[in-house]
């Protein structure tokens, strides 16, 4: 350990080590700082101590405000663990050294447990502050046992006689949060001392520091609460529908940034399609996170209606008006991928453009009509349909990935495009990893959300699709068509139950349909059957009486299928069921082959 020499208060010289070889300090000035100078110092120091909501920064600024203006060194001990400051946690049972400025006194993160009934415990219980005292004088005897508890007799014994010490509590709004120790080294003029004016200023700044620490702890607690709320409003796992592989990343802003409103989502749609969504609520606050949760829920609901992407954004914009989200505008990209048609339809609401990676590795920023952010109101959106052949990939992301204070958006977008074009693999996980490599070093002030989709498609020979006229003989024809498709796929074991369920669903459909009914069978790792009609009324299972002629169809489907459901479409509905494939048939090719 090394010693420091430093002049008295108001003498702006650099701090030097505290313990060890002594160095002579300049003689003390005859003139003390005037009232105006002291008040100016207190105003500046108070503003600096309260200038941050981060605990570490607050303690650093406290040390820089005190050293060398008021002391040669400053040491801060805080309760361990840091308490919830919304209520009185009672007397501290342990103190940890959190910050030392201008000294190596004690070990960083040293833990001290006050002895019950000892001097340190009595002081923390609310007694008057100890000091000032000068080592080697009778007045220091009352301070030595307390310092011995904090640092140990060996460390304390290395402090030179004539060192002035001032120990002050750091009081929050509910309880004592820690201790502040100020140290002045003796110089050639004799022992150091804290004058009454110095002590009064130190106590004032200790009061400000206690409140600043309290505020920082409250902010940290609220920050973690908001971060947890935001984390729980984001999906922990994405669905993995057939024909597409998904991956996501979410990086919160760095500690100094407030909680943001970035989100990502994926929703399975009828016909093995999938909706891909990434959005960003402007601003950083708990309110932004709450608006994000509301918009994400609305987007999920609208996606379930199977509307075109531009219609989803239009209704999301209308919904934002009712949520009062016009004060927190949001950008959003909404895409729908069809693995059977190998197409993707995308609409943009003021968001950064996605990157589409082709099967040959080329990467391009999609040139989409930009639209206006959600919440502006009265704005039209446009859907753009693009080819998405097997082997291609799509990356949706928020602007925190490509924009920073030191890098404009256009530069970041080009770096991202070039990085993805140079990548050798385009699995969704690899796309996310490569995308994050464009982040510049340094502070990341904004959240980042990524959603990557690798398009595999569903081979045409694994799909059978028919339009059926709503006639009385249609259920029988539907049974024959389904049986033929199952024989072609080698799934005769499923023929009996599949024909029965197809017959029931088609019978229900033609009872209400005015246009042709659709029947589609899709073979992936499961057998999926979909029956669509133009009636928006969703069927529901009900208990049929002994004399009822109808009402048993859905009961049969529910008993025979592994899973079933109904989804309302923009122009009708689709009722579907799924069955597990026989064990010998579960290895199904995933690449396109001949058309059935």
Phi, psi and omega per residue, in radians:
X1 nan 2.625 -3.112
X2 -2.119 2.742 -3.108
X3 -1.690 2.783 3.109
X4 -2.083 2.568 2.876
X5 -2.075 2.397 -3.137
X6 -2.676 2.516 3.112
X7 -1.269 3.129 -3.129
X8 -1.277 -3.126 -3.059
X9 -0.997 2.507 3.076
X10 1.486 0.023 -3.118
X11 -1.799 1.768 -2.974
X12 -1.390 1.288 3.027
X13 -1.970 2.816 -3.075
X14 -1.268 2.584 3.105
X15 -1.331 2.641 3.110
X16 -2.262 2.875 -3.051
X17 -0.972 2.618 -3.011
X18 -1.466 -0.953 -2.966
X19 -1.876 2.449 3.107
X20 2.227 -2.484 -3.115
X21 -1.085 2.211 -3.100
X22 -1.446 2.571 3.067
X23 -2.201 2.564 -3.100
X24 -1.337 2.382 3.060
X25 -1.685 2.720 3.078
X26 -1.046 2.660 3.109
X27 -1.052 2.574 -3.122
X28 -1.144 2.554 3.138
X29 -1.323 2.586 3.101
X30 -1.283 -0.529 -3.076
X31 -1.710 2.220 3.060
X32 -1.418 2.730 3.090
X33 -1.035 2.506 -3.135
X34 -1.327 2.992 -3.117
X35 -1.053 -0.768 -3.122
X36 -1.084 -0.686 -3.141
X37 -1.170 -0.719 -3.141
X38 -1.160 -0.739 3.124
X39 -1.131 -0.676 3.078
X40 -1.097 -0.703 3.107
X41 -1.121 -0.792 -3.139
X42 -1.075 -0.708 3.130
X43 -1.111 -0.794 -3.139
X44 -1.134 -0.802 -3.120
X45 -1.124 -0.732 3.126
X46 -1.078 -0.770 3.127
X47 -1.104 -0.656 -3.122
X48 -1.235 -0.732 -3.123
X49 -1.114 -0.615 -3.106
X50 -1.663 0.291 -3.053
X51 -1.488 -0.044 -3.083
X52 -2.453 2.678 3.040
X53 -1.755 0.037 3.129
X54 -1.654 2.307 -3.054
X55 -1.099 -0.811 -3.107
X56 -1.087 -0.738 3.122
X57 -1.159 -0.662 3.114
X58 -1.065 -0.794 -3.140
X59 -1.171 -0.654 3.105
X60 -1.114 -0.789 -3.139
X61 -1.181 -0.552 3.062
X62 -1.090 -0.821 3.126
X63 -1.090 -0.707 -3.136
X64 -1.227 -0.455 3.103
X65 -1.336 -0.541 -3.072
X66 -1.551 -0.549 -3.055
X67 -1.980 2.222 0.022
X68 -1.674 0.171 -2.989
X69 -1.095 -0.660 -3.053
X70 -2.078 -0.327 -3.099
X71 -2.712 2.872 3.050
X72 -1.396 -0.475 -3.100
X73 -2.696 2.693 3.106
X74 -2.431 2.387 -3.141
X75 -2.242 2.328 -3.123
X76 -2.054 2.212 2.991
X77 -1.963 2.376 3.091
X78 -2.159 2.775 3.110
X79 -1.021 2.590 3.082
X80 -2.322 2.126 -0.041
X81 -1.308 2.838 3.102
X82 -1.104 2.275 -2.945
X83 -1.498 2.819 2.896
X84 -1.275 2.013 -2.964
X85 -1.486 0.006 3.114
X86 -1.265 -0.292 3.111
X87 -2.416 2.897 -3.128
X88 -1.312 2.013 -3.118
X89 -1.463 0.004 -3.098
X90 1.486 -3.139 -3.131
X91 -1.104 2.549 3.115
X92 -1.142 2.466 3.055
X93 -1.808 -0.190 3.114
X94 -2.738 2.584 3.078
X95 -2.205 2.451 3.095
X96 -2.146 2.369 3.094
X97 -1.224 2.021 -3.071
X98 -1.778 -0.560 -3.031
X99 -2.704 2.327 3.027
X100 -2.249 2.191 -3.103
X101 -2.056 2.084 3.130
X102 1.378 0.342 -3.123
X103 -2.755 2.741 2.979
X104 -1.994 0.452 -3.114
X105 -1.113 2.049 -3.122
X106 1.290 2.989 3.129
X107 -1.622 2.480 3.090
X108 -1.062 2.399 -3.110
X109 1.212 0.312 3.073
X110 -1.067 2.364 -3.128
X111 -1.866 2.294 3.134
X112 -2.189 2.282 3.084
X113 -1.930 1.885 -3.109
X114 -1.028 2.371 3.102
X115 -1.196 2.346 3.114
X116 -0.979 2.211 -3.139
X117 1.376 -0.014 -3.136
X118 -1.352 3.061 -3.102
X119 -1.096 -0.653 3.140
X120 -1.183 -0.753 3.122
X121 -1.117 -0.662 3.136
X122 -1.152 -0.688 3.120
X123 -1.140 -0.761 -3.123
X124 -1.190 -0.372 3.122
X125 -1.333 -0.113 3.030
X126 2.131 0.197 3.102
X127 -1.294 2.998 -3.086
X128 -1.109 2.651 3.125
X129 -1.109 2.570 3.112
X130 -1.535 2.404 3.077
X131 1.803 3.029 0.066
X132 -1.325 2.711 3.093
X133 -2.548 2.648 -3.137
X134 -1.982 2.167 3.135
X135 -1.040 2.419 -3.116
X136 1.646 0.029 3.104
X137 -2.063 2.755 3.125
X138 -1.007 -0.551 -3.129
X139 -1.118 -0.368 -3.122
X140 -1.436 -0.198 -3.090
X141 -1.092 -0.627 -3.136
X142 -1.268 -0.375 -3.127
X143 -1.557 -0.472 -3.038
X144 -1.078 -0.794 3.127
X145 -1.039 -0.653 -3.140
X146 -1.157 -0.783 3.135
X147 -1.179 -0.556 3.096
X148 -1.102 -0.675 3.074
X149 -1.105 -0.664 -3.076
X150 -1.300 -0.748 -2.947
X151 -2.110 -0.263 -3.065
X152 1.616 2.621 -3.073
X153 -1.134 -0.626 -3.087
X154 -1.127 -0.830 3.128
X155 -1.134 -0.754 -3.121
X156 -1.118 -0.594 -3.135
X157 -1.165 -0.284 -3.126
X158 -1.547 -0.048 3.036
X159 -1.352 2.333 -3.065
X160 -1.261 2.591 3.026
X161 -1.065 2.515 -3.102
X162 1.604 -0.023 3.077
X163 -1.313 2.277 3.127
X164 -1.656 2.321 -3.103
X165 -2.179 2.499 3.085
X166 -2.408 2.050 -3.088
X167 -1.945 2.189 -3.047
X168 -2.282 2.467 3.062
X169 -1.362 2.611 3.013
X170 -1.818 1.819 -3.054
X171 -1.744 2.242 3.001
X172 -1.523 -2.854 -3.107
X173 -1.348 -0.378 -3.093
X174 -2.033 -0.510 -3.028
X175 -2.807 2.994 3.039
X176 -1.240 2.239 -3.107
X177 -1.789 -0.263 -3.127
X178 2.993 -2.845 -3.102
X179 -2.314 2.617 3.043
X180 -2.152 2.147 3.093
X181 -1.919 2.176 3.058
X182 -1.907 2.450 -3.032
X183 -2.281 2.375 2.993
X184 -2.226 2.305 -3.141
X185 -1.554 2.548 3.076
X186 -1.223 2.710 3.100
X187 -2.187 -2.892 -3.114
X188 -1.128 -0.473 -3.103
X189 -1.333 -0.136 3.115
X190 2.203 -2.911 -3.101
X191 -1.036 2.604 3.049
X192 -1.347 2.902 3.124
X193 -2.786 2.729 2.984
X194 -1.851 1.993 3.103
X195 -1.222 2.792 3.106
X196 -0.935 -0.687 3.112
X197 -1.126 -0.687 3.120
X198 -1.106 -0.761 -3.131
X199 -1.106 -0.733 3.129
X200 -1.094 -0.743 3.112
X201 -1.141 -0.701 -3.139
X202 -1.115 -0.727 3.122
X203 -1.134 -0.688 3.087
X204 -1.066 -0.802 -3.122
X205 -1.212 -0.574 3.060
X206 -1.124 -0.684 3.070
X207 -1.071 -0.804 3.107
X208 -1.094 -0.697 -3.134
X209 -1.144 -0.721 3.099
X210 -1.048 -0.767 3.109
X211 -1.163 -0.648 3.122
X212 -1.162 -0.703 3.082
X213 -1.118 -0.745 3.091
X214 -1.006 -0.817 3.130
X215 -1.085 -0.739 3.139
X216 -1.107 -0.689 3.118
X217 -1.174 -0.701 3.094
X218 -1.106 -0.750 3.133
X219 -1.107 -0.743 3.141
X220 -1.067 -0.706 3.132
X221 -1.154 -0.786 3.108
X222 -1.133 -0.646 3.118
X223 -1.082 -0.797 -3.138
X224 -1.179 -0.622 3.076
X225 -1.095 -0.800 3.119
X226 -1.144 -0.682 3.127
X227 -1.124 -0.703 3.113
X228 -1.176 -0.695 3.069
X229 -1.046 -0.802 3.132
X230 -1.101 -0.736 -3.117
X231 -1.092 -0.687 -3.117
X232 -1.312 -0.368 3.097
X233 -1.438 -0.206 3.077
X234 -1.641 2.587 -3.127
X235 -1.200 2.285 3.097
X236 -1.293 -0.573 -3.141
X237 -2.395 2.488 3.088
X238 -1.731 2.611 3.038
X239 -1.130 2.686 3.110
X240 -2.117 1.327 -3.111
X241 -1.207 2.834 -3.135
X242 -1.208 2.463 3.082
X243 1.597 -0.086 3.136
X244 -2.620 2.479 3.064
X245 -2.002 2.329 -3.040
X246 -2.059 2.601 3.015
X247 -2.568 2.673 -3.118
X248 -2.494 2.790 3.024
X249 -2.478 2.505 2.992
X250 -2.374 2.120 3.113
X251 -2.060 1.977 3.084
X252 -1.195 2.765 3.055
X253 -1.088 2.770 -3.112
X254 -1.151 2.981 -2.928
X255 -0.911 -0.641 -3.093
X256 -1.275 -0.272 -3.102
X257 -1.544 2.601 3.069
X258 -1.404 2.950 -3.140
X259 -1.131 2.394 -3.131
X260 -1.831 -2.960 -3.071
X261 -2.180 0.547 3.097
X262 -1.307 2.464 3.061
X263 -2.588 2.820 3.078
X264 -2.448 2.747 3.131
X265 -2.881 2.834 3.075
X266 -2.542 2.360 -3.082
X267 -2.280 2.236 3.066
X268 -1.310 2.397 -3.106
X269 -2.108 2.848 3.088
X270 -1.018 2.726 3.123
X271 1.294 0.447 3.132
X272 1.103 0.270 3.098
X273 -1.460 2.894 -3.123
X274 -2.487 2.384 3.061
X275 -1.651 2.368 3.136
X276 -2.061 2.217 -3.027
X277 -2.337 2.328 2.943
X278 -2.384 2.329 -3.126
X279 -2.480 2.928 -3.088
X280 -2.620 1.967 3.035
X281 -1.397 2.237 -3.107
X282 -1.195 2.477 3.132
X283 1.776 2.927 3.140
X284 -2.363 1.823 3.135
X285 -2.984 2.978 3.050
X286 -1.093 -0.601 3.095
X287 -1.116 -0.680 3.098
X288 -1.058 -0.735 3.124
X289 -1.143 -0.677 3.127
X290 -1.162 -0.742 3.093
X291 -1.097 -0.679 3.090
X292 -1.012 -0.784 3.134
X293 -1.081 -0.690 3.122
X294 -1.160 -0.774 -3.134
X295 -1.167 -0.666 3.122
X296 -1.115 -0.736 3.100
X297 -1.100 -0.738 3.108
X298 -1.108 -0.707 3.132
X299 -1.114 -0.690 3.091
X300 -1.085 -0.764 -3.131
X301 -1.111 -0.786 -3.137
X302 -1.160 -0.646 3.104
X303 -1.083 -0.650 3.135
X304 -1.118 -0.331 3.079
X305 -1.404 -0.115 3.099
X306 1.015 0.775 3.067
X307 -1.487 2.762 3.028
X308 -1.045 2.669 -3.093
X309 -0.941 -0.716 -3.129
X310 -1.179 -0.535 3.081
X311 -1.244 -0.632 3.084
X312 -1.064 -0.802 3.137
X313 -1.147 -0.631 3.126
X314 -1.103 -0.847 -3.136
X315 -1.226 -0.541 3.067
X316 -1.148 -0.653 3.086
X317 -1.142 -0.725 3.092
X318 -1.115 -0.741 3.133
X319 -1.095 -0.628 3.139
X320 -1.090 -0.550 3.098
X321 -1.120 -0.704 3.133
X322 -1.252 -0.492 3.124
X323 -1.368 -0.141 -3.042
X324 1.282 0.413 -3.063
X325 -1.436 0.056 3.129
X326 -1.121 -0.364 3.066
X327 -1.414 -0.187 3.120
X328 -2.333 1.354 -3.129
X329 -1.049 2.665 -3.126
X330 -2.339 2.556 2.985
X331 -1.852 2.721 -3.055
X332 -2.786 2.515 2.938
X333 -2.092 2.267 -3.122
X334 -2.173 2.157 -3.112
X335 -2.273 2.569 3.067
X336 -2.193 2.144 -3.137
X337 -1.865 2.297 3.094
X338 -1.918 1.882 -3.074
X339 -1.303 -0.251 3.122
X340 -1.498 -0.763 3.098
X341 -1.452 -0.208 -3.084
X342 0.959 0.845 3.106
X343 -2.321 2.690 3.038
X344 -2.303 2.352 3.129
X345 -1.974 2.239 -3.007
X346 -2.251 2.447 2.996
X347 -2.300 2.563 -3.019
X348 -2.194 2.371 3.064
X349 -2.095 1.318 3.052
X350 1.212 0.322 -3.055
X351 -1.689 2.868 3.031
X352 -1.150 2.516 -3.035
X353 -1.240 2.500 3.055
X354 -1.224 2.907 3.071
X355 -1.939 2.194 3.082
X356 -1.836 2.177 -3.128
X357 -1.861 2.160 -3.117
X358 -1.391 2.909 3.101
X359 -1.040 -0.454 3.128
X360 -1.507 0.041 3.101
X361 1.646 -0.109 3.088
X362 -1.198 2.541 -3.132
X363 -2.221 2.353 3.133
X364 -2.417 2.508 2.987
X365 -1.383 2.154 -3.063
X366 -1.153 2.273 3.125
X367 -1.548 1.489 -3.081
X368 -1.828 2.613 2.958
X369 -0.999 2.141 -2.957
X370 -1.166 -0.546 -3.082
X371 1.152 -3.093 3.109
X372 -1.966 2.723 3.126
X373 -1.054 2.661 3.069
X374 -1.166 2.332 -3.106
X375 1.913 -0.259 3.098
X376 -1.214 -0.764 3.094
X377 1.533 2.477 3.057
X378 1.184 0.516 -3.081
X379 -2.045 2.416 3.069
X380 -1.495 2.577 3.058
X381 -2.094 2.756 -3.053
X382 -2.231 2.368 3.051
X383 -1.665 2.444 3.116
X384 -2.138 2.198 -3.135
X385 -1.732 2.329 -3.074
X386 -2.345 2.628 3.042
X387 -1.233 2.470 3.106
X388 -2.379 1.280 -3.075
X389 -1.184 2.801 3.076
X390 -0.983 2.406 -3.099
X391 1.722 -0.178 3.093
X392 -1.569 2.968 -3.106
X393 -2.590 2.718 -3.134
X394 -2.292 2.338 3.089
X395 -2.072 2.111 3.008
X396 -1.868 2.447 -3.033
X397 -2.720 2.909 3.072
X398 -1.779 2.894 -2.964
X399 -1.227 -0.248 3.087
X400 -1.069 -0.363 3.123
X401 -1.275 -0.572 -2.942
X402 -2.094 -0.100 -3.085
X403 -2.209 2.402 3.084
X404 -2.596 3.104 -3.140
X405 -1.128 -0.480 -3.077
X406 -1.810 -0.021 -3.109
X407 -2.393 2.131 3.140
X408 -1.207 2.822 -3.073
X409 -1.073 -0.771 -3.076
X410 -1.086 -0.677 3.118
X411 -1.136 -0.766 3.137
X412 -1.113 -0.700 3.126
X413 -1.109 -0.732 -3.138
X414 -1.179 -0.682 3.091
X415 -1.085 -0.713 3.124
X416 -1.129 -0.813 3.137
X417 -1.033 -0.800 -3.134
X418 -1.127 -0.667 -3.132
X419 -1.127 -0.771 -3.127
X420 -1.232 -0.569 3.106
X421 -1.183 -0.521 -3.116
X422 -1.496 -0.139 -3.112
X423 -1.225 2.582 -3.104
X424 -1.619 -0.400 3.131
X425 -2.185 2.626 -3.096
X426 -2.290 0.647 2.930
X427 -1.192 2.704 -3.085
X428 -1.060 -0.661 3.113
X429 -1.118 -0.730 -3.127
X430 -1.192 -0.639 3.098
X431 -1.079 -0.749 3.110
X432 -1.093 -0.763 -3.132
X433 -1.092 -0.777 -3.136
X434 -1.146 -0.672 -3.130
X435 -1.099 -0.698 -3.104
X436 -1.221 -0.280 3.124
X437 -1.243 -0.236 3.133
X438 -1.474 -0.074 -3.141
X439 -1.125 2.292 3.103
X440 -1.301 2.651 3.072
X441 -1.178 2.717 3.119
X442 1.921 -2.924 -3.048
X443 -1.156 2.329 3.050
X444 -1.857 1.796 -2.998
X445 -1.473 -0.232 -3.037
X446 -2.141 2.693 3.045
X447 -1.214 2.811 3.101
X448 -2.365 2.244 3.041
X449 -2.160 2.314 3.118
X450 -2.202 2.485 2.998
X451 -2.418 1.994 -3.116
X452 -1.957 2.407 3.131
X453 -2.257 2.162 3.040
X454 -1.756 2.145 -3.018
X455 -1.603 2.028 3.078
X456 -1.779 -0.487 -3.112
X457 1.307 2.947 3.047
X458 -2.055 2.181 -3.083
X459 -0.994 2.517 -3.096
X460 -1.093 -0.554 -3.111
X461 -1.286 -0.168 3.091
X462 -1.676 0.226 -3.129
X463 -2.278 2.324 3.012
X464 -2.203 2.308 -2.987
X465 -2.459 2.341 -3.122
X466 -2.433 2.601 2.912
X467 -1.816 2.263 -3.064
X468 -2.161 2.273 3.108
X469 -1.248 2.462 -3.123
X470 -1.295 1.380 -3.136
X471 -2.151 2.923 -3.097
X472 -1.127 -0.586 -3.102
X473 -1.457 -0.039 -3.077
X474 -1.088 -0.750 3.128
X475 -0.990 -0.690 3.117
X476 -1.140 -0.707 3.108
X477 -1.155 -0.654 3.110
X478 -1.104 -0.667 3.097
X479 -1.097 -0.752 -3.119
X480 -1.155 -0.720 3.117
X481 -1.117 -0.721 3.122
X482 -1.149 -0.730 3.138
X483 -1.095 -0.695 3.123
X484 -1.105 -0.763 3.127
X485 -1.107 -0.681 -3.130
X486 -1.196 -0.643 3.073
X487 -1.120 -0.727 3.125
X488 -1.083 -0.557 -3.141
X489 -1.588 -0.014 -3.113
X490 1.245 0.564 -3.107
X491 -2.009 0.706 -3.113
X492 -1.036 -0.454 -3.136
X493 -1.085 -0.425 -3.119
X494 -1.671 0.004 -2.995
X495 -1.085 -0.797 -3.026
X496 -1.069 -0.904 -3.113
X497 -1.222 -0.670 -3.121
X498 -1.129 -0.785 3.130
X499 -1.070 -0.684 3.139
X500 -1.116 -0.810 -3.114
X501 -1.218 -0.689 3.090
X502 -1.044 -0.744 -3.132
X503 -1.075 -0.756 -3.126
X504 -1.142 -0.776 -3.106
X505 -1.195 -0.707 3.130
X506 -1.184 -0.642 3.084
X507 -1.056 -0.786 3.099
X508 -1.112 -0.667 -3.076
X509 -1.174 -0.803 -3.071
X510 -1.238 -0.296 3.105
X511 -1.191 -0.503 -3.074
X512 -1.994 -0.220 -3.002
X513 -1.397 2.575 3.011
X514 -1.972 -0.177 3.121
X515 -2.185 3.025 -3.134
X516 -0.969 2.486 3.094
X517 -1.579 2.495 3.113
X518 -1.808 2.475 3.057
X519 -2.268 2.197 -3.132
X520 -2.370 2.303 3.005
X521 -1.986 2.297 3.142
X522 -2.230 2.206 3.106
X523 -1.825 2.021 2.981
X524 -2.205 -2.251 2.994
X525 -1.362 -0.141 3.040
X526 -2.356 2.877 3.039
X527 -1.747 2.120 -3.122
X528 -2.035 2.347 3.089
X529 -2.123 2.353 3.132
X530 -2.257 2.293 3.084
X531 -2.123 2.115 -3.091
X532 -2.060 2.565 3.062
X533 -2.535 3.072 -3.043
X534 -1.653 0.213 3.093
X535 -1.625 2.220 -3.116
X536 -1.362 -0.176 -3.089
X537 -1.244 2.125 3.134
X538 -1.402 2.352 3.110
X539 -1.285 2.704 3.059
X540 -2.463 2.505 3.138
X541 -1.254 2.398 3.080
X542 -2.456 2.769 -3.112
X543 -1.427 2.118 -3.136
X544 -1.574 2.429 3.104
X545 -1.349 2.964 -3.097
X546 -1.063 -0.532 -3.072
X547 -1.751 -0.002 -3.134
X548 -1.269 2.390 3.096
X549 -1.529 -0.322 -3.107
X550 -2.215 2.977 3.027
X551 1.834 0.000 -3.117
X552 -1.759 -0.170 -3.034
X553 -1.052 -0.872 -3.114
X554 -1.222 -0.488 3.038
X555 -1.123 -0.671 3.093
X556 -1.138 -0.773 3.128
X557 -1.083 -0.789 -3.122
X558 -1.099 -0.574 -3.129
X559 -1.381 -0.593 -3.038
X560 -1.573 -0.533 -3.051
X561 -1.513 2.706 3.006
X562 -1.313 -0.536 3.108
X563 -2.766 2.610 3.101
X564 -2.685 2.875 3.137
X565 -3.069 3.130 3.134
X566 -2.449 2.443 -3.112
X567 -2.293 2.263 3.089
X568 -1.369 2.325 3.101
X569 -1.848 3.051 3.115
X570 -1.083 -0.512 -3.107
X571 -2.271 0.782 3.121
X572 2.451 -2.465 -3.113
X573 -2.670 2.927 3.021
X574 -2.296 2.253 3.012
X575 -1.915 2.318 -3.000
X576 -2.384 2.786 2.965
X577 -2.519 2.777 3.132
X578 -2.311 2.606 3.082
X579 -2.355 2.538 3.017
X580 -1.242 2.487 3.072
X581 -1.315 2.661 3.000
X582 -0.999 2.635 -3.044
X583 -0.949 -0.719 -3.092
X584 -1.216 -0.208 -3.056
X585 -1.929 0.161 -2.983
X586 -1.429 -0.277 3.086
X587 -1.476 1.634 -3.052
X588 -1.866 2.288 3.081
X589 -1.005 2.665 -3.089
X590 -2.074 0.057 3.132
X591 -1.910 2.710 -3.071
X592 -1.128 2.406 3.074
X593 -2.246 -2.613 -3.091
X594 -1.183 2.623 3.096
X595 -1.293 2.363 -3.140
X596 -1.287 nan nan
